[in-house]
């Protein structure tokens, strides 16, 4: 921007006029004064002119630096796009076709095929059981004209997984008033949202018939998402339906990885599968204690099972045999139990656990205090929170019920002949359930039973928290919602 010289020029012209007028009257005593005036005004003018010139030079340099930075940034982005193209052709190559360690430098050419700059790539991929998961790409770009000024962009490239959601249900989903959900909710059917949602709530239908199990009497046709919950402006319907069979159909891959891909496999057990199975206790040192359940205690009254028929239920362990402490292999952090499974403990590292039968959660599952930790637990059947869980239960991880649902059964209390045994009556109502991660349920997730709006069984308070760290770096074989890789995170340095 050019300086505004008007006042300075006018002042200088006035000074010249004064000097010229005074020179017409050559008084000897004034000549020294005139000379001093010329020097002073000349110095002022020179100072102002030099300041303006310096300001203009600084502005020009700043603008040039901005242009150079933007060009370097564009070249760094080109580096990300190049490696996305490379992975499309070589899906498991994290060494840029060189077979050696990075960084990997490439020239960047303009449309005239002149070298406009270069970019340097550093690649960090999550390869488990021979399968590529999320890839970290750090791209630094610079121009050929000014290689000392660079820009860096860091991104993660992966298939979007179910870990990007708080809840995914292939059924009508009812959210009670005492429930808080921090994370995206998606249902392939309707949603009754009476709780506090802190993200988008999606339904794949424009309307559905709300019946008495969902709080409507008489039956009423309602919008895809309706209720008294918070932030209705974030409710979206209809949205595209999710192919639930596709996003949950990878159990065979998990079993194969555990058997032959470097993970750990625990085979089927003899005896009545309804009473036997395994118990796995995850340890904060990255190992797991495994027990064989040799007997269970039946709750024969006061319980509605998953099929909404009266019990009995066999989810309380009565006896077990310690099988051993096992290290979870770092190259394939996958465990598969070809049976029922009781799962609890402290998760250290990124782990996937599969089970062919129900997964029970008799105690909390939490993450270790340090490092990046995450769990994906997948069953072909149900994820069940048994009768004798702690008063405040915490479940950390991505929990996938492929054909069943995440459920706390309906335990009845206070009705003679139709109640749970008195020794278990205090367990019918529990204070809170906190899930940190994602729930993927084929049938409707059930964590509390109410009568007249009052909890009578299950967890009085429910809090579901989305885990962004696991969404960026999910455990191996975490179901994905799209087969296409894309940038799931992006940031500039």
C-alpha positions in Angstrom: 0.0 0.0 0.0 1.5 3.4 -1.0 2.2 5.9 1.8 0.1 9.1 2.1 2.6 11.9 1.4 0.2 14.8 1.2 0.9 16.5 4.6 4.7 15.9 4.3 4.8 17.3 0.7 2.7 20.3 1.6 4.9 21.0 4.6 8.1 20.7 2.5 6.6 23.0 -0.2 5.7 25.6 2.4 9.3 25.4 3.8 10.7 26.1 0.3 8.3 29.0 -0.2 9.4 30.5 3.2 13.1 30.0 2.3 12.5 31.6 -1.2 10.7 34.6 0.3 13.4 35.1 2.9 16.1 34.8 0.3 14.5 37.8 -1.6 15.5 39.9 1.4 19.1 39.0 1.9 19.4 40.1 5.5 22.8 38.9 6.7 21.5 38.0 10.2 18.9 35.7 8.9 21.1 33.6 6.6 22.2 31.3 9.5 18.7 30.8 10.7 17.5 29.8 7.2 20.3 27.3 6.8 19.4 25.7 10.2 15.7 25.5 9.2 16.6 23.8 5.9 18.7 21.2 7.8 16.0 20.5 10.4 13.1 20.1 7.9 15.3 18.1 5.6 16.2 15.7 8.4 12.5 15.4 9.3 11.5 14.7 5.7 14.3 12.2 5.3 13.3 10.3 8.4 9.7 10.1 7.3 10.7 8.9 3.9 13.0 6.2 5.2 10.3 5.0 7.7 7.8 4.8 4.9 10.3 2.9 2.7 11.0 0.5 5.6 7.4 -0.1 6.2 6.7 -0.8 2.5 9.7 -3.2 2.4 8.4 -5.1 5.6 4.9 -5.4 4.1 6.3 -6.7 0.9 8.5 -9.3 2.7 5.5 -10.3 4.9 3.3 -10.8 1.8 6.0 -12.8 0.1 6.4 -15.0 3.2 2.7 -15.6 3.3 2.7 -16.6 -0.4 5.6 -18.9 0.1 3.9 -20.5 3.1 0.7 -21.1 1.2 2.6 -22.6 -1.6 4.5 -24.9 0.8 1.2 -25.9 2.4 -0.3 -26.8 -1.0 2.7 -28.9 -1.8 2.4 -30.7 1.7 -1.3 -31.4 0.9 -0.2 -32.8 -2.5 2.1 -35.2 -0.5 -1.0 -36.5 1.4 -2.9 -37.0 -1.8 0.0 -38.8 -3.4 0.3 -41.4 -0.6 -3.5 -41.9 -0.6 -3.1 -42.8 -4.3 -0.1 -45.0 -3.5 -2.1 -47.0 -0.9 -5.0 -47.4 -3.3 -2.6 -49.4 -5.5 -0.4 -50.9 -2.8 -2.7 -51.3 0.2 -0.1 -52.6 2.7 3.0 -50.7 1.6 4.1 -48.3 4.3 7.6 -47.7 2.8 6.7 -45.9 -0.4 7.8 -48.7 -2.6 11.4 -48.4 -1.4 11.6 -51.3 1.1 13.5 -49.0 3.4 12.9 -46.5 6.2 11.7 -43.0 5.6 11.4 -40.1 5.2 10.5 -40.3 1.5 11.2 -37.2 -0.6 9.5 -36.4 -3.9 9.7 -33.5 -6.3 6.5 -31.6 -7.0 6.1 -30.3 -10.5 3.7 -27.6 -11.8 1.4 -28.0 -14.9 4.3 -26.9 -17.1 6.4 -29.8 -15.6 8.8 -27.5 -13.9 10.0 -28.3 -10.4 7.9 -26.1 -8.1 9.1 -27.7 -4.9 9.3 -30.9 -2.9 7.6 -32.9 -0.2 8.9 -35.3 2.4 6.7 -38.1 3.8 6.9 -40.0 7.1 4.5 -43.0 7.3 3.3 -44.7 10.5 0.8 -47.5 10.0 -1.0 -49.8 12.3 -0.5 -53.3 10.9 -2.0 -56.1 13.0 -2.3 -59.8 12.0 -1.1 -58.9 8.6 -4.0 -56.4 8.1 -3.5 -52.7 7.7 -5.6 -50.5 9.9 -5.1 -46.7 10.3 -2.2 -45.0 8.6 -0.5 -41.9 9.9 1.0 -39.7 7.2 3.1 -36.6 8.0 3.8 -34.5 4.9 6.2 -31.6 4.8 6.3 -29.4 1.7 8.5 -26.5 0.5 9.0 -24.5 -2.6 12.0 -24.6 -4.9 12.3 -20.8 -4.6 12.5 -20.8 -0.8 13.3 -24.3 0.6 13.9 -22.9 4.1 10.3 -22.1 4.5 8.2 -25.2 4.9 4.7 -26.3 6.0 3.7 -29.7 7.6 0.4 -31.5 7.5 -0.4 -34.6 9.6 -3.3 -36.8 8.8 -4.7 -40.3 9.6 -5.9 -42.4 6.7 -8.3 -45.2 7.4 -11.7 -46.8 6.7 -14.3 -45.1 8.9 -15.3 -47.5 11.7 -18.2 -47.9 14.1 -15.9 -46.3 16.7 -16.9 -42.9 15.2 -20.4 -43.4 16.8 -21.6 -43.5 20.4 -24.5 -45.9 19.5 -25.5 -47.8 16.4 -28.7 -49.8 16.5 -30.3 -52.0 13.9 -33.6 -51.5 15.8 -35.8 -48.9 17.4 -33.8 -47.1 20.0 -35.4 -45.7 23.2 -33.4 -43.2 25.3 -34.8 -42.6 28.8 -34.6 -39.2 30.5 -31.8 -40.2 32.9 -29.4 -41.0 30.0 -26.7 -38.7 28.6 -25.2 -39.6 25.2 -22.0 -37.9 24.1 -21.5 -39.1 20.5 -23.4 -39.7 17.3 -26.4 -42.0 17.5 -27.7 -43.9 14.5 -30.7 -46.2 14.2 -31.9 -48.0 11.1 -35.4 -47.6 12.5 -36.9 -45.0 14.8 -35.5 -43.2 17.8 -37.3 -42.0 20.9 -35.0 -39.5 22.4 -36.0 -38.3 25.9 -32.5 -38.0 27.2 -29.7 -35.5 26.8 -27.9 -35.9 23.5 -24.7 -33.9 22.9 -24.3 -34.8 19.2 -26.3 -35.7 16.2 -29.1 -38.3 16.4 -29.9 -40.1 13.1 -32.8 -42.3 12.0 -33.0 -44.0 8.6 -36.8 -43.7 8.5 -38.9 -40.6 8.1 -41.6 -42.0 10.4 -42.5 -45.0 12.5 -45.3 -46.4 14.7 -44.5 -45.8 18.4 -46.2 -48.5 20.5 -46.5 -49.1 24.3 -43.0 -50.6 24.8 -41.7 -47.2 23.6 -44.0 -45.1 25.7 -46.9 -44.5 23.4 -50.6 -45.4 24.1 -52.4 -45.6 21.8 -50.1 -46.5 19.0 -48.9 -43.3 17.3 -47.1 -42.5 14.1 -44.2 -40.3 15.0 -41.2 -38.7 13.1 -38.0 -40.7 12.6 -36.6 -39.0 15.8 -39.0 -37.7 18.4 -39.2 -37.1 22.1 -38.5 -34.6 24.9 -34.7 -34.8 24.6 -32.3 -31.9 24.3 -31.0 -30.4 21.0 -33.8 -31.4 18.6 -32.0 -29.2 16.0 -29.4 -32.0 15.8 -31.9 -34.7 15.0 -31.7 -35.9 11.4 -34.1 -38.1 9.5 -34.3 -39.8 7.2 -30.6 -40.6 6.6 -29.1 -43.6 4.6 -29.5 -46.9 6.3 -26.4 -48.8 7.4 -25.8 -52.3 6.1 -25.6 -54.0 9.5 -24.6 -57.3 8.0 -21.6 -55.7 6.3 -20.4 -53.8 9.3 -20.6 -56.8 11.7 -19.7 -59.6 9.4 -16.1 -60.1 10.2 -16.2 -62.7 13.0 -14.6 -65.3 10.8 -11.6 -63.0 10.2 -11.1 -62.6 13.9 -11.2 -66.3 14.5 -8.7 -66.9 11.7 -6.4 -64.2 13.0 -6.5 -65.8 16.4 -5.8 -69.3 15.1 -3.3 -68.8 12.3 -2.5 -65.0 12.2 -0.5 -64.7 15.3 -3.2 -64.0 17.9 -4.5 -66.4 20.7 -7.3 -68.9 20.2 -9.3 -70.7 23.0 -11.3 -73.6 21.6 -14.8 -74.9 22.4 -15.4 -76.5 25.7 -17.2 -79.7 26.4 -20.4 -79.8 28.4 -23.5 -77.6 28.6 -22.7 -74.4 26.8 -25.4 -72.7 28.8 -23.4 -73.2 32.0 -19.8 -73.2 30.9 -17.4 -71.0 29.1 -14.3 -68.9 29.8 -13.5 -65.9 32.1 -10.9 -63.5 30.9 -9.4 -60.9 33.2 -7.3 -58.3 31.4 -4.2 -57.1 33.3 -2.6 -53.6 33.3 0.7 -55.2 32.1 -0.7 -56.3 28.8 -1.5 -59.9 29.7 -4.7 -61.8 30.4 -5.6 -64.3 33.1 -7.9 -67.0 31.6 -10.2 -69.3 33.6 -12.4 -72.2 32.5 -15.8 -71.8 34.1 -16.8 -75.2 35.5 -20.1 -74.2 37.1 -22.7 -71.5 37.2 -25.5 -70.6 39.6 -28.9 -70.4 38.1 -31.3 -67.6 38.8 -34.6 -69.5 38.2 -37.2 -66.9 39.2 -37.7 -63.2 38.7 -35.8 -62.8 35.4 -36.8 -62.1 31.9 -34.1 -63.2 29.5 -33.0 -61.7 26.2 -35.9 -63.4 24.5 -38.3 -61.7 26.9 -39.4 -65.0 28.5 -39.0 -66.1 32.1 -35.6 -67.5 33.0 -33.7 -69.4 34.2 -30.4 -67.5 33.7 -26.9 -68.9 34.2 -24.6 -65.8 34.3 -23.3 -66.0 37.9 -20.0 -68.0 38.1 -20.0 -70.6 40.9 -16.7 -72.4 40.2 -13.8 -72.1 37.8 -10.3 -73.4 37.0 -7.3 -71.2 36.3 -5.8 -72.0 32.9 -3.0 -69.6 32.8 -1.7 -66.0 32.3 -1.1 -65.3 28.6 0.8 -62.5 26.9 -1.2 -60.8 24.2 1.0 -60.9 21.1 2.1 -57.4 20.0 2.0 -58.3 16.3 -1.6 -59.6 16.5 -3.5 -58.3 19.5 -6.5 -60.6 18.9 -8.1 -63.1 21.2 -10.9 -65.4 20.2 -13.0 -67.6 22.6 -15.1 -70.2 20.9 -17.6 -70.3 23.7 -19.3 -68.0 26.2 -17.1 -65.4 27.8 -17.0 -63.4 31.1 -14.9 -60.3 30.4 -13.4 -57.8 32.8 -10.2 -56.1 33.9 -7.8 -53.3 32.8 -7.0 -52.9 29.1 -3.4 -52.2 28.2 -2.7 -51.6 24.5 -5.0 -51.9 21.5 -6.9 -55.3 21.8 -9.7 -57.1 20.0 -11.6 -59.9 21.7 -14.1 -62.1 19.9 -16.5 -64.8 21.3 -18.9 -67.2 19.6 -21.3 -67.1 22.5 -22.6 -64.4 24.8 -20.1 -62.0 26.4 -20.9 -61.2 30.1 -19.4 -58.2 31.9 -19.5 -59.1 35.6 -17.2 -56.3 36.5 -15.9 -53.0 35.1 -13.6 -52.8 32.0 -11.3 -49.8 32.2 -8.2 -48.5 30.4 -4.7 -48.4 31.9 -3.5 -45.0 33.1 -0.8 -44.6 30.5 -0.4 -45.1 26.7 -2.9 -45.5 24.0 -5.4 -48.1 25.0 -8.5 -49.5 23.4 -10.7 -52.5 23.3 -13.1 -53.9 20.7 -15.3 -56.8 22.0 -17.4 -58.7 19.4 -19.9 -61.5 19.9 -22.2 -63.2 17.5 -24.8 -63.2 20.2 -25.4 -60.8 23.2 -23.4 -58.6 25.5 -25.0 -59.1 28.9 -24.5 -57.2 32.1 -25.3 -59.9 34.7 -27.4 -59.5 37.8 -24.4 -59.2 40.3 -22.6 -56.3 38.6 -21.1 -53.4 40.7 -23.3 -50.6 41.7 -21.4 -48.3 39.3 -20.3 -50.2 36.2 -17.8 -48.8 33.7 -17.4 -50.4 30.3 -14.6 -49.0 28.1 -14.4 -50.1 24.5 -16.3 -50.8 21.3 -19.0 -53.4 22.1 -20.5 -55.2 19.1 -23.5 -57.6 19.4 -23.8 -58.9 15.9 -27.1 -60.8 16.2 -28.2 -59.9 19.7 -28.0 -56.7 21.7 -26.3 -55.1 24.6 -28.6 -55.8 27.5 -29.3 -55.8 31.2 -32.1 -58.4 31.7 -35.3 -57.4 33.5 -35.0 -58.6 37.1 -38.2 -58.5 39.1 -38.3 -57.6 42.8 -41.1 -57.4 45.4 -43.6 -59.9 43.9 -43.8 -63.1 45.9 -43.1 -66.1 43.7 -42.0 -63.9 40.8 -39.0 -62.2 42.2 -35.3 -63.0 42.2 -34.0 -64.8 45.3 -33.8 -62.5 48.3 -30.0 -62.8 48.4 -29.9 -61.0 45.0 -32.7 -58.4 45.6 -30.2 -55.6 46.3 -28.7 -56.1 42.8 -32.0 -55.5 40.9 -31.4 -51.8 40.7 -27.9 -50.4 40.1 -26.9 -46.8 40.3 -25.0 -46.1 37.1 -23.7 -47.5 33.8 -21.0 -45.5 32.0 -19.9 -46.7 28.6 -16.7 -45.1 27.2 -16.6 -45.9 23.5 -19.3 -47.3 21.2 -22.3 -49.6 21.4 -23.2 -51.5 18.2 -26.4 -53.6 18.7 -28.4 -55.6 16.3 -31.5 -55.5 18.6 -32.5 -52.6 20.8 -29.9 -51.8 23.5 -31.5 -52.2 26.9 -29.9 -50.9 30.1 -32.9 -50.0 32.3 -36.6 -51.0 32.7 -39.1 -48.4 33.8 -42.6 -48.5 35.1 -44.6 -45.3 34.9 -41.3 -43.5 34.1 -39.6 -44.9 37.2 -36.6 -47.3 37.0 -37.5 -50.7 38.4 -34.6 -52.8 37.1 -31.2 -52.0 35.6 -29.2 -48.8 35.9 -30.9 -45.7 37.2 -28.3 -43.4 35.5 -26.8 -44.0 32.1 -23.9 -42.1 30.5 -22.5 -43.0 27.1 -19.3 -41.2 26.1 -17.8 -41.3 22.6 -14.0 -42.1 22.6 -12.3 -40.0 19.9 -8.9 -41.6 20.4 -10.1 -45.1 19.4 -12.0 -43.6 16.5 -8.7 -42.4 15.1 -6.8 -45.6 15.8 -9.3 -48.5 16.3 -8.3 -52.0 17.4 -7.8 -54.6 14.6 -11.0 -55.9 12.9 -13.1 -53.1 14.4 -16.1 -53.2 12.0 -16.0 -50.4 9.5 -19.0 -48.6 8.0 -17.4 -48.0 4.6 -14.9 -50.0 2.7 -13.3 -46.9 1.3 -10.2 -45.4 3.0 -10.4 -41.7 3.7 -8.7 -39.0 5.8 -10.3 -39.3 9.3 -8.2 -36.6 11.0 -6.2 -33.7 9.6 -4.2 -30.9 11.2 -1.6 -28.4 10.1 1.6 -27.5 12.0 
